[in-house]
Amino acid sequence: MKRVIEYRKLLEVDKNVTLKELKSIYRNSMKDSHPDKFVNDEAGKITAEEHSKNIINAYHFLVSIAVETVEKNLPEYQETINNFNILDFNYEKQTLTITHVNGVSYEYIGVPRNIYVKFVNADSTNRFAKRHIYGNFIYRKSGESAEE
């Protein structure tokens, strides 16, 4: 959740920002801090490159969790969580990444440690995820197998 807050703060947006607004804000931010503006200032160029990378990461991340993106990808998400069991999972910094047997992975952001511990110790991680993780946390698609 910390990452979401930091990215929103970096782009100066709230959680209700639309994709169209986000794109406009992103473009304006990139114009203001593009490295090409610092032709004769090497230190400024390096700082601008780093800031630009952060803006790009923030933009891509916020697009991936935007309401419009989630709604657009909902059929695929529902098919995955309903028809494919959990193959693997990883937990780091309150982000639970779940990979399903179809090769699709989703990140669930802001998952408390106690929920993760219950998930790991559950008799059925699939059933636990359906009841306590899916639909309860901000999520985004984080990967897909190369076989598809």
PyMOL CGO cylinders between C-alpha atoms (Angstrom):
from pymol import cmd
from pymol.cgo import CYLINDER

trace = [
    CYLINDER, 0.00, 0.00, 0.00, 2.96, 2.26, 0.68, 0.3, 1, 1, 1, 1, 1, 1,
    CYLINDER, 2.96, 2.26, 0.68, 3.98, 2.04, -2.97, 0.3, 1, 1, 1, 1, 1, 1,
    CYLINDER, 3.98, 2.04, -2.97, 0.49, 3.10, -4.12, 0.3, 1, 1, 1, 1, 1, 1,
    CYLINDER, 0.49, 3.10, -4.12, 0.56, 6.13, -1.83, 0.3, 1, 1, 1, 1, 1, 1,
    CYLINDER, 0.56, 6.13, -1.83, 4.09, 7.11, -2.92, 0.3, 1, 1, 1, 1, 1, 1,
    CYLINDER, 4.09, 7.11, -2.92, 3.20, 6.86, -6.61, 0.3, 1, 1, 1, 1, 1, 1,
    CYLINDER, 3.20, 6.86, -6.61, 0.01, 8.87, -6.19, 0.3, 1, 1, 1, 1, 1, 1,
    CYLINDER, 0.01, 8.87, -6.19, 1.96, 11.51, -4.28, 0.3, 1, 1, 1, 1, 1, 1,
    CYLINDER, 1.96, 11.51, -4.28, 4.68, 11.63, -6.95, 0.3, 1, 1, 1, 1, 1, 1,
    CYLINDER, 4.68, 11.63, -6.95, 2.14, 12.29, -9.70, 0.3, 1, 1, 1, 1, 1, 1,
    CYLINDER, 2.14, 12.29, -9.70, -0.03, 14.40, -7.37, 0.3, 1, 1, 1, 1, 1, 1,
    CYLINDER, -0.03, 14.40, -7.37, -3.23, 12.40, -8.01, 0.3, 1, 1, 1, 1, 1, 1,
    CYLINDER, -3.23, 12.40, -8.01, -5.88, 10.88, -5.78, 0.3, 1, 1, 1, 1, 1, 1,
    CYLINDER, -5.88, 10.88, -5.78, -7.42, 7.42, -5.96, 0.3, 1, 1, 1, 1, 1, 1,
    CYLINDER, -7.42, 7.42, -5.96, -10.31, 8.65, -8.14, 0.3, 1, 1, 1, 1, 1, 1,
    CYLINDER, -10.31, 8.65, -8.14, -8.13, 9.77, -11.06, 0.3, 1, 1, 1, 1, 1, 1,
    CYLINDER, -8.13, 9.77, -11.06, -9.28, 8.53, -14.47, 0.3, 1, 1, 1, 1, 1, 1,
    CYLINDER, -9.28, 8.53, -14.47, -6.97, 6.98, -17.04, 0.3, 1, 1, 1, 1, 1, 1,
    CYLINDER, -6.97, 6.98, -17.04, -7.39, 10.01, -19.28, 0.3, 1, 1, 1, 1, 1, 1,
    CYLINDER, -7.39, 10.01, -19.28, -6.41, 12.40, -16.45, 0.3, 1, 1, 1, 1, 1, 1,
    CYLINDER, -6.41, 12.40, -16.45, -3.54, 10.13, -15.43, 0.3, 1, 1, 1, 1, 1, 1,
    CYLINDER, -3.54, 10.13, -15.43, -2.18, 10.10, -18.97, 0.3, 1, 1, 1, 1, 1, 1,
    CYLINDER, -2.18, 10.10, -18.97, -2.32, 13.89, -19.18, 0.3, 1, 1, 1, 1, 1, 1,
    CYLINDER, -2.32, 13.89, -19.18, -0.61, 14.31, -15.81, 0.3, 1, 1, 1, 1, 1, 1,
    CYLINDER, -0.61, 14.31, -15.81, 2.04, 11.78, -16.82, 0.3, 1, 1, 1, 1, 1, 1,
    CYLINDER, 2.04, 11.78, -16.82, 2.80, 13.58, -20.09, 0.3, 1, 1, 1, 1, 1, 1,
    CYLINDER, 2.80, 13.58, -20.09, 3.05, 16.96, -18.38, 0.3, 1, 1, 1, 1, 1, 1,
    CYLINDER, 3.05, 16.96, -18.38, 5.31, 15.53, -15.67, 0.3, 1, 1, 1, 1, 1, 1,
    CYLINDER, 5.31, 15.53, -15.67, 7.59, 14.00, -18.29, 0.3, 1, 1, 1, 1, 1, 1,
    CYLINDER, 7.59, 14.00, -18.29, 7.79, 17.30, -20.19, 0.3, 1, 1, 1, 1, 1, 1,
    CYLINDER, 7.79, 17.30, -20.19, 8.86, 19.10, -17.04, 0.3, 1, 1, 1, 1, 1, 1,
    CYLINDER, 8.86, 19.10, -17.04, 11.57, 16.64, -16.07, 0.3, 1, 1, 1, 1, 1, 1,
    CYLINDER, 11.57, 16.64, -16.07, 12.76, 15.15, -19.35, 0.3, 1, 1, 1, 1, 1, 1,
    CYLINDER, 12.76, 15.15, -19.35, 16.55, 14.61, -19.43, 0.3, 1, 1, 1, 1, 1, 1,
    CYLINDER, 16.55, 14.61, -19.43, 16.83, 16.26, -22.86, 0.3, 1, 1, 1, 1, 1, 1,
    CYLINDER, 16.83, 16.26, -22.86, 16.09, 19.62, -21.23, 0.3, 1, 1, 1, 1, 1, 1,
    CYLINDER, 16.09, 19.62, -21.23, 19.46, 19.44, -19.46, 0.3, 1, 1, 1, 1, 1, 1,
    CYLINDER, 19.46, 19.44, -19.46, 21.86, 19.39, -22.40, 0.3, 1, 1, 1, 1, 1, 1,
    CYLINDER, 21.86, 19.39, -22.40, 24.74, 21.28, -20.76, 0.3, 1, 1, 1, 1, 1, 1,
    CYLINDER, 24.74, 21.28, -20.76, 24.03, 20.26, -17.17, 0.3, 1, 1, 1, 1, 1, 1,
    CYLINDER, 24.03, 20.26, -17.17, 25.28, 16.72, -16.53, 0.3, 1, 1, 1, 1, 1, 1,
    CYLINDER, 25.28, 16.72, -16.53, 24.19, 16.63, -12.86, 0.3, 1, 1, 1, 1, 1, 1,
    CYLINDER, 24.19, 16.63, -12.86, 20.76, 17.96, -13.79, 0.3, 1, 1, 1, 1, 1, 1,
    CYLINDER, 20.76, 17.96, -13.79, 20.49, 15.40, -16.57, 0.3, 1, 1, 1, 1, 1, 1,
    CYLINDER, 20.49, 15.40, -16.57, 21.28, 12.51, -14.20, 0.3, 1, 1, 1, 1, 1, 1,
    CYLINDER, 21.28, 12.51, -14.20, 18.73, 13.77, -11.68, 0.3, 1, 1, 1, 1, 1, 1,
    CYLINDER, 18.73, 13.77, -11.68, 16.14, 14.20, -14.43, 0.3, 1, 1, 1, 1, 1, 1,
    CYLINDER, 16.14, 14.20, -14.43, 16.76, 10.66, -15.71, 0.3, 1, 1, 1, 1, 1, 1,
    CYLINDER, 16.76, 10.66, -15.71, 16.18, 9.23, -12.25, 0.3, 1, 1, 1, 1, 1, 1,
    CYLINDER, 16.18, 9.23, -12.25, 13.06, 11.35, -11.73, 0.3, 1, 1, 1, 1, 1, 1,
    CYLINDER, 13.06, 11.35, -11.73, 11.77, 10.34, -15.18, 0.3, 1, 1, 1, 1, 1, 1,
    CYLINDER, 11.77, 10.34, -15.18, 12.23, 6.65, -14.34, 0.3, 1, 1, 1, 1, 1, 1,
    CYLINDER, 12.23, 6.65, -14.34, 10.24, 7.14, -11.14, 0.3, 1, 1, 1, 1, 1, 1,
    CYLINDER, 10.24, 7.14, -11.14, 7.47, 8.93, -13.04, 0.3, 1, 1, 1, 1, 1, 1,
    CYLINDER, 7.47, 8.93, -13.04, 7.32, 6.15, -15.65, 0.3, 1, 1, 1, 1, 1, 1,
    CYLINDER, 7.32, 6.15, -15.65, 7.16, 3.45, -12.96, 0.3, 1, 1, 1, 1, 1, 1,
    CYLINDER, 7.16, 3.45, -12.96, 4.45, 5.36, -11.09, 0.3, 1, 1, 1, 1, 1, 1,
    CYLINDER, 4.45, 5.36, -11.09, 2.40, 5.86, -14.23, 0.3, 1, 1, 1, 1, 1, 1,
    CYLINDER, 2.40, 5.86, -14.23, 2.54, 2.21, -15.30, 0.3, 1, 1, 1, 1, 1, 1,
    CYLINDER, 2.54, 2.21, -15.30, 1.75, 0.99, -11.81, 0.3, 1, 1, 1, 1, 1, 1,
    CYLINDER, 1.75, 0.99, -11.81, -1.20, 3.36, -11.34, 0.3, 1, 1, 1, 1, 1, 1,
    CYLINDER, -1.20, 3.36, -11.34, -2.58, 2.46, -14.78, 0.3, 1, 1, 1, 1, 1, 1,
    CYLINDER, -2.58, 2.46, -14.78, -2.44, -1.24, -13.83, 0.3, 1, 1, 1, 1, 1, 1,
    CYLINDER, -2.44, -1.24, -13.83, -4.59, -0.69, -10.71, 0.3, 1, 1, 1, 1, 1, 1,
    CYLINDER, -4.59, -0.69, -10.71, -6.93, 1.93, -12.18, 0.3, 1, 1, 1, 1, 1, 1,
    CYLINDER, -6.93, 1.93, -12.18, -10.66, 1.17, -12.03, 0.3, 1, 1, 1, 1, 1, 1,
    CYLINDER, -10.66, 1.17, -12.03, -10.95, 1.22, -15.83, 0.3, 1, 1, 1, 1, 1, 1,
    CYLINDER, -10.95, 1.22, -15.83, -8.10, -1.29, -16.21, 0.3, 1, 1, 1, 1, 1, 1,
    CYLINDER, -8.10, -1.29, -16.21, -9.52, -3.58, -13.54, 0.3, 1, 1, 1, 1, 1, 1,
    CYLINDER, -9.52, -3.58, -13.54, -12.98, -3.49, -15.15, 0.3, 1, 1, 1, 1, 1, 1,
    CYLINDER, -12.98, -3.49, -15.15, -11.54, -4.15, -18.62, 0.3, 1, 1, 1, 1, 1, 1,
    CYLINDER, -11.54, -4.15, -18.62, -9.60, -7.19, -17.40, 0.3, 1, 1, 1, 1, 1, 1,
    CYLINDER, -9.60, -7.19, -17.40, -12.29, -8.52, -15.04, 0.3, 1, 1, 1, 1, 1, 1,
    CYLINDER, -12.29, -8.52, -15.04, -13.47, -11.43, -17.26, 0.3, 1, 1, 1, 1, 1, 1,
    CYLINDER, -13.47, -11.43, -17.26, -9.92, -12.78, -17.59, 0.3, 1, 1, 1, 1, 1, 1,
    CYLINDER, -9.92, -12.78, -17.59, -9.30, -12.29, -13.86, 0.3, 1, 1, 1, 1, 1, 1,
    CYLINDER, -9.30, -12.29, -13.86, -12.51, -14.10, -12.89, 0.3, 1, 1, 1, 1, 1, 1,
    CYLINDER, -12.51, -14.10, -12.89, -11.75, -16.96, -15.25, 0.3, 1, 1, 1, 1, 1, 1,
    CYLINDER, -11.75, -16.96, -15.25, -8.29, -17.35, -13.73, 0.3, 1, 1, 1, 1, 1, 1,
    CYLINDER, -8.29, -17.35, -13.73, -9.32, -17.26, -10.07, 0.3, 1, 1, 1, 1, 1, 1,
    CYLINDER, -9.32, -17.26, -10.07, -12.36, -19.48, -10.63, 0.3, 1, 1, 1, 1, 1, 1,
    CYLINDER, -12.36, -19.48, -10.63, -10.89, -22.11, -12.98, 0.3, 1, 1, 1, 1, 1, 1,
    CYLINDER, -10.89, -22.11, -12.98, -7.19, -22.35, -12.19, 0.3, 1, 1, 1, 1, 1, 1,
    CYLINDER, -7.19, -22.35, -12.19, -5.69, -23.42, -8.88, 0.3, 1, 1, 1, 1, 1, 1,
    CYLINDER, -5.69, -23.42, -8.88, -2.80, -21.65, -7.21, 0.3, 1, 1, 1, 1, 1, 1,
    CYLINDER, -2.80, -21.65, -7.21, 0.54, -22.95, -8.42, 0.3, 1, 1, 1, 1, 1, 1,
    CYLINDER, 0.54, -22.95, -8.42, 2.88, -20.75, -6.38, 0.3, 1, 1, 1, 1, 1, 1,
    CYLINDER, 2.88, -20.75, -6.38, 2.92, -17.63, -4.25, 0.3, 1, 1, 1, 1, 1, 1,
    CYLINDER, 2.92, -17.63, -4.25, 5.37, -15.13, -2.82, 0.3, 1, 1, 1, 1, 1, 1,
    CYLINDER, 5.37, -15.13, -2.82, 5.00, -12.54, -0.08, 0.3, 1, 1, 1, 1, 1, 1,
    CYLINDER, 5.00, -12.54, -0.08, 7.20, -9.45, 0.20, 0.3, 1, 1, 1, 1, 1, 1,
    CYLINDER, 7.20, -9.45, 0.20, 6.56, -6.02, 1.74, 0.3, 1, 1, 1, 1, 1, 1,
    CYLINDER, 6.56, -6.02, 1.74, 2.81, -6.59, 2.13, 0.3, 1, 1, 1, 1, 1, 1,
    CYLINDER, 2.81, -6.59, 2.13, 2.49, -7.67, -1.50, 0.3, 1, 1, 1, 1, 1, 1,
    CYLINDER, 2.49, -7.67, -1.50, 1.26, -11.20, -2.10, 0.3, 1, 1, 1, 1, 1, 1,
    CYLINDER, 1.26, -11.20, -2.10, 1.98, -12.49, -5.59, 0.3, 1, 1, 1, 1, 1, 1,
    CYLINDER, 1.98, -12.49, -5.59, -0.10, -15.50, -6.59, 0.3, 1, 1, 1, 1, 1, 1,
    CYLINDER, -0.10, -15.50, -6.59, 0.71, -17.54, -9.70, 0.3, 1, 1, 1, 1, 1, 1,
    CYLINDER, 0.71, -17.54, -9.70, -1.99, -19.82, -11.06, 0.3, 1, 1, 1, 1, 1, 1,
    CYLINDER, -1.99, -19.82, -11.06, -1.53, -23.04, -13.03, 0.3, 1, 1, 1, 1, 1, 1,
    CYLINDER, -1.53, -23.04, -13.03, -2.40, -21.23, -16.27, 0.3, 1, 1, 1, 1, 1, 1,
    CYLINDER, -2.40, -21.23, -16.27, 0.79, -19.16, -15.76, 0.3, 1, 1, 1, 1, 1, 1,
    CYLINDER, 0.79, -19.16, -15.76, -0.97, -15.88, -14.90, 0.3, 1, 1, 1, 1, 1, 1,
    CYLINDER, -0.97, -15.88, -14.90, 0.21, -14.02, -11.79, 0.3, 1, 1, 1, 1, 1, 1,
    CYLINDER, 0.21, -14.02, -11.79, -1.54, -11.32, -9.78, 0.3, 1, 1, 1, 1, 1, 1,
    CYLINDER, -1.54, -11.32, -9.78, -0.12, -9.04, -7.09, 0.3, 1, 1, 1, 1, 1, 1,
    CYLINDER, -0.12, -9.04, -7.09, -2.36, -8.25, -4.11, 0.3, 1, 1, 1, 1, 1, 1,
    CYLINDER, -2.36, -8.25, -4.11, -1.23, -5.05, -2.47, 0.3, 1, 1, 1, 1, 1, 1,
    CYLINDER, -1.23, -5.05, -2.47, -1.54, -4.24, 1.22, 0.3, 1, 1, 1, 1, 1, 1,
    CYLINDER, -1.54, -4.24, 1.22, -1.97, -7.81, 2.48, 0.3, 1, 1, 1, 1, 1, 1,
    CYLINDER, -1.97, -7.81, 2.48, -1.25, -7.85, 6.24, 0.3, 1, 1, 1, 1, 1, 1,
    CYLINDER, -1.25, -7.85, 6.24, 1.22, -10.42, 7.51, 0.3, 1, 1, 1, 1, 1, 1,
    CYLINDER, 1.22, -10.42, 7.51, -1.42, -12.15, 9.66, 0.3, 1, 1, 1, 1, 1, 1,
    CYLINDER, -1.42, -12.15, 9.66, -3.59, -12.79, 6.56, 0.3, 1, 1, 1, 1, 1, 1,
    CYLINDER, -3.59, -12.79, 6.56, -0.56, -14.18, 4.74, 0.3, 1, 1, 1, 1, 1, 1,
    CYLINDER, -0.56, -14.18, 4.74, 0.24, -16.52, 7.66, 0.3, 1, 1, 1, 1, 1, 1,
    CYLINDER, 0.24, -16.52, 7.66, -3.37, -17.77, 7.67, 0.3, 1, 1, 1, 1, 1, 1,
    CYLINDER, -3.37, -17.77, 7.67, -3.17, -18.22, 3.90, 0.3, 1, 1, 1, 1, 1, 1,
    CYLINDER, -3.17, -18.22, 3.90, 0.00, -20.32, 4.16, 0.3, 1, 1, 1, 1, 1, 1,
    CYLINDER, 0.00, -20.32, 4.16, -1.44, -22.45, 6.97, 0.3, 1, 1, 1, 1, 1, 1,
    CYLINDER, -1.44, -22.45, 6.97, -4.88, -22.93, 5.38, 0.3, 1, 1, 1, 1, 1, 1,
    CYLINDER, -4.88, -22.93, 5.38, -5.99, -26.46, 4.46, 0.3, 1, 1, 1, 1, 1, 1,
    CYLINDER, -5.99, -26.46, 4.46, -6.82, -25.10, 0.99, 0.3, 1, 1, 1, 1, 1, 1,
    CYLINDER, -6.82, -25.10, 0.99, -4.99, -22.00, -0.20, 0.3, 1, 1, 1, 1, 1, 1,
    CYLINDER, -4.99, -22.00, -0.20, -7.44, -21.79, -3.11, 0.3, 1, 1, 1, 1, 1, 1,
    CYLINDER, -7.44, -21.79, -3.11, -10.49, -21.69, -0.81, 0.3, 1, 1, 1, 1, 1, 1,
    CYLINDER, -10.49, -21.69, -0.81, -8.78, -19.25, 1.59, 0.3, 1, 1, 1, 1, 1, 1,
    CYLINDER, -8.78, -19.25, 1.59, -7.83, -16.93, -1.28, 0.3, 1, 1, 1, 1, 1, 1,
    CYLINDER, -7.83, -16.93, -1.28, -11.39, -16.94, -2.63, 0.3, 1, 1, 1, 1, 1, 1,
    CYLINDER, -11.39, -16.94, -2.63, -12.78, -16.04, 0.79, 0.3, 1, 1, 1, 1, 1, 1,
    CYLINDER, -12.78, -16.04, 0.79, -10.17, -13.65, 2.14, 0.3, 1, 1, 1, 1, 1, 1,
    CYLINDER, -10.17, -13.65, 2.14, -7.90, -12.30, -0.60, 0.3, 1, 1, 1, 1, 1, 1,
    CYLINDER, -7.90, -12.30, -0.60, -9.69, -12.06, -3.95, 0.3, 1, 1, 1, 1, 1, 1,
    CYLINDER, -9.69, -12.06, -3.95, -11.87, -8.98, -3.92, 0.3, 1, 1, 1, 1, 1, 1,
    CYLINDER, -11.87, -8.98, -3.92, -10.48, -7.67, -0.63, 0.3, 1, 1, 1, 1, 1, 1,
    CYLINDER, -10.48, -7.67, -0.63, -7.23, -6.08, -1.79, 0.3, 1, 1, 1, 1, 1, 1,
    CYLINDER, -7.23, -6.08, -1.79, -6.05, -3.86, -4.62, 0.3, 1, 1, 1, 1, 1, 1,
    CYLINDER, -6.05, -3.86, -4.62, -4.63, -6.16, -7.27, 0.3, 1, 1, 1, 1, 1, 1,
    CYLINDER, -4.63, -6.16, -7.27, -2.94, -6.03, -10.63, 0.3, 1, 1, 1, 1, 1, 1,
    CYLINDER, -2.94, -6.03, -10.63, -1.81, -8.53, -13.18, 0.3, 1, 1, 1, 1, 1, 1,
    CYLINDER, -1.81, -8.53, -13.18, 1.91, -8.97, -12.70, 0.3, 1, 1, 1, 1, 1, 1,
    CYLINDER, 1.91, -8.97, -12.70, 2.87, -11.61, -15.16, 0.3, 1, 1, 1, 1, 1, 1,
    CYLINDER, 2.87, -11.61, -15.16, 1.99, -14.25, -17.67, 0.3, 1, 1, 1, 1, 1, 1,
    CYLINDER, 1.99, -14.25, -17.67, 3.84, -17.34, -18.72, 0.3, 1, 1, 1, 1, 1, 1,
    CYLINDER, 3.84, -17.34, -18.72, 5.72, -17.23, -22.01, 0.3, 1, 1, 1, 1, 1, 1,
    CYLINDER, 5.72, -17.23, -22.01, 3.98, -20.42, -23.15, 0.3, 1, 1, 1, 1, 1, 1,
    CYLINDER, 3.98, -20.42, -23.15, 0.73, -18.60, -23.99, 0.3, 1, 1, 1, 1, 1, 1,
]
cmd.load_cgo(trace, "trace")
